């Protein structure tokens, strides 16, 4: 395991398996770092970024995790530790007078295809591509972009948005004002909630899949194809219903009774054989359903 910084090799200073990047001179330009971790099995990578910064993860077929990135100032430190196949990386505040720009740390990870991820940052983008494994991704104001990932995926933001392209497995998204876009998904279980953001599901529903999408004030839009098969329950309290697929919805074929409740508007029915289950809800936003073809 080696650490390269500006062409020089640094020695461990915190004990076996723990390294601390040296402090930067005051007002120094951002410095680049690179670190290599050899792993035996399926690694678990944990990144806790206390400040701002981007976290980017891509995969390869080598049994090694490579971490590179930049540190903005000497008012934060970047620490790492490897314990077996678990790798912990964190940025930590050293000087409480640090301004937001001085707290920035950016990370680029190359990991084995099968890797579990736990990533947290404040305002930077989290980007993950072609990784198979469970992942927990958290950002306060930064967006989360996922491409061709597969696993049990948990995404939490306050104002950051999610774009999930060609994702498979299970997805749970929770946000206050962030949007969620699911494009060409192959997800068998979806639970999306945002208080005021918009939701877009544009893709196929996996048979026997379960899909719940809720926005308190935003637009919940679902685009489906003629090959899809699902039972639909869409409802809103004071919002708007925009059903552009009424000609393709049959009465509920399974005899489920939809009793009156606090929701005053909605539409129910079956597409195809009703093999998946889709629930759309909003309090004061818009629910829109349309067929792509």
N, C-alpha and C positions, 0 to 999 in steps of 0.2 A: 504494500500500500504506500503510495507516494503522494506528496503534495508539491505542486509546482507553482511558484509565484514569481513572475517576472524573471523566469529562467533560473531561479535558485531553488534548492531543496531545503525545506524547513523541517526541523526536528520536533517531535511531540514535546509539549510543555506542560500538559495537564495530567500526564500519567498514561498508562497503557490504553490505547484505543481512543483517546480523546485529544483533539487538536484545537488550538486557538489561533486564528489568524492574527498576525501582529498589528498593533495600532498603526494608523496612517499618520503621517505628519499633518499638522494643521493646514487647512486649505488645500490639501492635496487633491489632484484629479482622481476620479474613480479608478480603483485598481482591479485588475482581473485575477481570478483565482481558479484553480483546477485541482480536483481531487478524484482519486480512483479507489473503488471499493470492490474487492473480489468477493463473490457470494457463491454459495453451494447450492441452495435450493431457491424457493420462491421468496424474494426479498420483500420486506416491508420498509417503505421509505416515509419518514415523517419530516415535514418542513414547517416550522413555526416562524413566520416572518413578522416581527413586531411592528415594522414600519411599512413603507410603501415599497412596491416592486412587483415585477412580473415573475411568475413561475411557469416554466415551459417544460413539458415532459414528452419525450418520444421514446420509442422502443427500438431494440435491436436484438440479435440472437446470441449475443455474448453473455457469459456468466459474470458480468461486471456492471456496476453502477458508476457512471462518470458524472461528476458534478462540476459545472463551471459557472461563473457568474461575475458580478461586480459589486463592490462595496463603495458607497458614496463618500463616506467620511470616517474619521477616527472617533466619532462620537457614538458609533455602534461597533459591536464585534460580531463576527460570524463564527460559530462554534459547531463542531461535528463530533459524533461518536458512533462507532460501529460495535454492536454486540451481536455476534453471530450473523444472522441474515437481516437483522434490523439496523437501519441507519437513521440516526436522528441528526437533523440540521436545524440550527436556530440562529436568528439575528437577535442581538440583545442590546439594550440601551446602556451606554456607559456614561454619557453626559446628558443630564436632564435638560440642558439648555438647547439641545439639538432641535433644529427646525425640520419641518417635514422633508425638505429636499436633502437634508443631511442624514436622514434615516432610511434612505432608499437602499435596498439590496435586491438585485435581480439574480434569479437562479435558472440555469438550464440543466436539465437532467436527461441522461440517456440510460434507460433501464432495460432489463430483460423483458420479453413480451409479457410474461406472467409476473406481475408485480402488484402488490397492494400499496395504495397511496393514501396518505393523510396530509393534506396541504392546507395551509392557512396563511392569508395575507390580508392587508388592509384595503388598499386601493388599486393594486395592480391586477392585471389580467392573469387568470389561471388557464393554461392551455394544455390539454392532454390529447395525444393522438396515438392510436393503435396500441393500447395497453389493455391487457386482459387481467381483471382482478377487481376486488372490491375497492371502492374509493370514497373517501369523505373529503369534500372540498368546501372551504369556507372563505368568504370574502365579505368585507363590510360594504365597500362601494365599487369594487372591481367586478368586471364581467368574468364569466366562466364559459369557455368554448371547448367542446368535446367533439372528437371526430373518430369514428370507427373504434369506439371503446366497448368493452363488454364486461359486465359484472353487476354487483349491487352498488348503485351510485347514489350518494347522498350529497346534495348541493344546498348550501345555506348562504343567503346574502341578506343585506338590508336594502340596498338600492341597486346592486349589481344584477345584470341580466344573464340568462343562460341561453346558449345556442348549442344544441345537441344534434349532430349530423351523423346518420348511419350508426346510431348507438343501439346496443343490444343488452339484454338482461333486465334489470329492474332499476327504476329511477324514482327518487323522492326529491322534490324541489320545494323549498320554502323561502319566501321573500316578503318584504314589506312593500316595496315599490318596483321591484325588478320584473322584467318581462321574461317569458320562457318561450323558446321556439324549438320544436322537435321536427326535424326534417329527415325524411326517409328512415324512420325508426324501425327497429326490429325488437322492440321492447315488449315483454310479456306482462309487465306490471308497472303502472305509471300513477304517481300521486303528485299533482302539481297544485300549489297554493301560493297566491300572491294577493296582498291586500288591495293594491291599486294598479298593479301592472297588467299587461296583456298576455294572453296565452294563445299560441298557434300550434296546432298538431296537424302536420301535413304528411301523411304516409298511410301505411297499411296497419290494420289491427291484427295482432296475432290471435289465432283462434284459441279460445279459452282464456284469453288475456283479460286483465282487470284494469280499467282506466278511470281515474277520477281527476277532474280538472275544475278548479274553483278560483275565481277572481272576484273580490268584493266590489270593485268599481270599474274594472277594465273589461276588455273584450275577450271572450273565450271563443275562438274560431277553430272548427274542425273541418278538414277537407279529407274526404274518403273516396275510395274507388269502387267500381262496380263489382269487384271481387271480394270486397269486405263483407263480414258477417258479424253483426253485433246487435244486442239489445240496447236501446237508447232511452235515457231519462235525462231530460234537460229542463231546468227550472230557474226562475228568477223572481225576486220579490217585487222590486219597483223598476227593474231594468227593461231592456228591449229584447224581443225575440225576432231573429231574422232567419227563418227556415227556408233556405233556397233549395232544399232537397225533399220537399213534401211529397212529390210524385214518386219517390223511391222508398218511402217509409210505409211499411205495412202495419196494421194494428198489432199490438203485442201478441205474439204467437204462443206465449207461454202462460197466458191467463193471469198475469200479475195485476193486482188491483192497485191503482195509484190513488191513494186517498187524499182528500183536500188537506192542506196544511198551510203554513205561513207563506208559502210561495204562491203567488197569484197568477203567474204565467208559466207556460212550459209546453213541451211537446214530448210525446212518448211513442215508442213503436219499435219495430224490428227491421233491420237491414239484412237481407239474405236469410240465413237460418238462425241468426241471433246467437252465434257461438261465443262471441266475446261480450263483455259488459262494459258500457260506457256511461258515465255520469258526468254531466256538465252543470255547473251552478254558478250563480252570481247574485249579489244582492241588488246593486243598482247599475250594473254594467250591461253589456250586450252579449247575447249568446247567438252565434252564427254557425249554421251548418250548410255545407255545400258539397256537391260531388265534382271531382276533378274532370271526369271523362263523361 
